[in-house]
Amino acid sequence: MTGMIALDFDVLNDHAQKVDQLAADVSQTAGSLRSGGVSDRAFGTFGSFLVAAVQDVGDAAAAASASAQMALGSTADELRAVAEDARELEQSIAASLRAIELEAGGPGAW
């Protein structure tokens, strides 16, 4: 163990893209669930009572999929924000250290 904490901005952004793809996949699934209705005669005369239950389950699954898609989209956005914030912090620290180094007489003056 090195004891160092490091963030790889490219890895975070790549991960955000993967999460975006998952969100797109879930969105496609939700769309499929919403688009297919169940015919009143899908289960025959004796099973007609099942149609409403199956439609309710499909609607609930579509709603859950839509919620998951929104959560995944938010997660991807937050990953990109963390990467950008960390990059800005690193640049700020580096600029501060360069300024201190210059005040001390330049590189290697310590």
C-alpha positions as CSV (number, residue, x, y, z in Angstrom):
1,M,0.0,0.0,0.0
2,T,1.5,3.3,-1.1
3,G,-0.6,5.6,1.1
4,M,-1.4,7.8,-1.8
5,I,-4.8,8.9,-2.9
6,A,-5.1,9.4,-6.6
7,L,-8.0,10.0,-9.0
8,D,-7.7,9.2,-12.6
9,F,-9.9,11.7,-14.4
10,D,-10.1,9.7,-17.6
11,V,-11.2,6.5,-15.7
12,L,-13.9,8.5,-14.0
13,N,-15.1,9.9,-17.3
14,D,-14.9,6.5,-19.0
15,H,-17.0,5.1,-16.1
16,A,-19.5,7.9,-16.5
17,Q,-19.9,6.9,-20.2
18,K,-20.5,3.3,-19.2
19,V,-23.2,4.4,-16.7
20,D,-24.7,6.5,-19.5
21,Q,-24.9,3.4,-21.7
22,L,-26.6,1.5,-18.9
23,A,-29.1,4.3,-18.5
24,A,-29.8,4.1,-22.3
25,D,-30.3,0.4,-22.1
26,V,-32.7,0.7,-19.1
27,S,-34.5,3.5,-21.0
28,Q,-34.9,1.2,-24.0
29,T,-36.3,-1.6,-21.7
30,A,-38.7,0.8,-20.1
31,G,-39.9,1.9,-23.6
32,S,-40.4,-1.7,-24.6
33,L,-42.5,-2.4,-21.5
34,R,-44.7,0.6,-22.1
35,S,-45.2,0.0,-25.8
36,G,-46.6,-3.6,-25.6
37,G,-50.1,-3.9,-24.4
38,V,-51.8,-7.1,-23.5
39,S,-54.9,-8.0,-25.6
40,D,-58.1,-8.6,-23.8
41,R,-58.1,-12.0,-25.3
42,A,-54.5,-12.9,-24.5
43,F,-55.4,-15.5,-21.9
44,G,-58.6,-16.7,-23.4
45,T,-62.1,-16.4,-21.8
46,F,-61.2,-18.3,-18.6
47,G,-58.0,-16.3,-18.1
48,S,-59.4,-12.9,-19.0
49,F,-59.0,-11.8,-15.3
50,L,-55.3,-12.0,-15.7
51,V,-55.1,-9.2,-18.3
52,A,-55.4,-6.4,-15.8
53,A,-52.9,-7.9,-13.4
54,V,-50.3,-8.4,-16.2
55,Q,-50.9,-4.8,-17.4
56,D,-50.4,-3.6,-13.8
57,V,-47.1,-5.5,-13.5
58,G,-45.9,-4.2,-16.9
59,D,-46.8,-0.6,-15.8
60,A,-45.0,-1.0,-12.5
61,A,-41.9,-2.5,-14.2
62,A,-41.9,0.4,-16.7
63,A,-42.1,3.0,-13.9
64,A,-39.3,1.2,-12.0
65,S,-37.2,1.1,-15.2
66,A,-37.8,4.8,-15.8
67,S,-36.7,5.6,-12.2
68,A,-33.6,3.5,-12.6
69,Q,-32.8,5.3,-15.9
70,M,-33.1,8.7,-14.2
71,A,-30.9,7.5,-11.2
72,L,-28.2,6.2,-13.6
73,G,-28.2,9.4,-15.6
74,S,-27.8,11.4,-12.4
75,T,-24.9,9.1,-11.3
76,A,-23.1,9.6,-14.6
77,D,-23.5,13.4,-14.3
78,E,-22.1,13.3,-10.8
79,L,-19.1,11.1,-11.8
80,R,-18.3,13.7,-14.5
81,A,-18.7,16.5,-11.9
82,V,-16.3,14.7,-9.5
83,A,-13.7,14.3,-12.2
84,E,-14.0,18.0,-13.2
85,D,-13.9,19.2,-9.6
86,A,-10.9,17.0,-8.8
87,R,-9.1,18.2,-11.9
88,E,-9.7,21.9,-11.0
89,L,-8.5,21.2,-7.4
90,E,-5.4,19.6,-8.7
91,Q,-4.7,22.5,-11.0
92,S,-5.3,25.0,-8.2
93,I,-2.9,23.2,-5.9
94,A,-0.3,22.9,-8.6
95,A,-0.6,26.6,-9.3
96,S,-0.3,27.5,-5.6
97,L,2.8,25.3,-5.2
98,R,4.4,26.9,-8.3
99,A,3.8,30.3,-6.8
100,I,5.3,29.3,-3.5
101,E,8.3,27.8,-5.3
102,L,8.8,31.1,-7.2
103,E,8.6,33.1,-4.0
104,A,11.2,30.9,-2.5
105,G,13.7,31.6,-5.3
106,G,12.7,29.2,-8.0
107,P,13.0,25.5,-8.6
108,G,15.6,23.8,-6.5
109,A,16.1,26.8,-4.2
110,W,15.0,24.9,-1.1
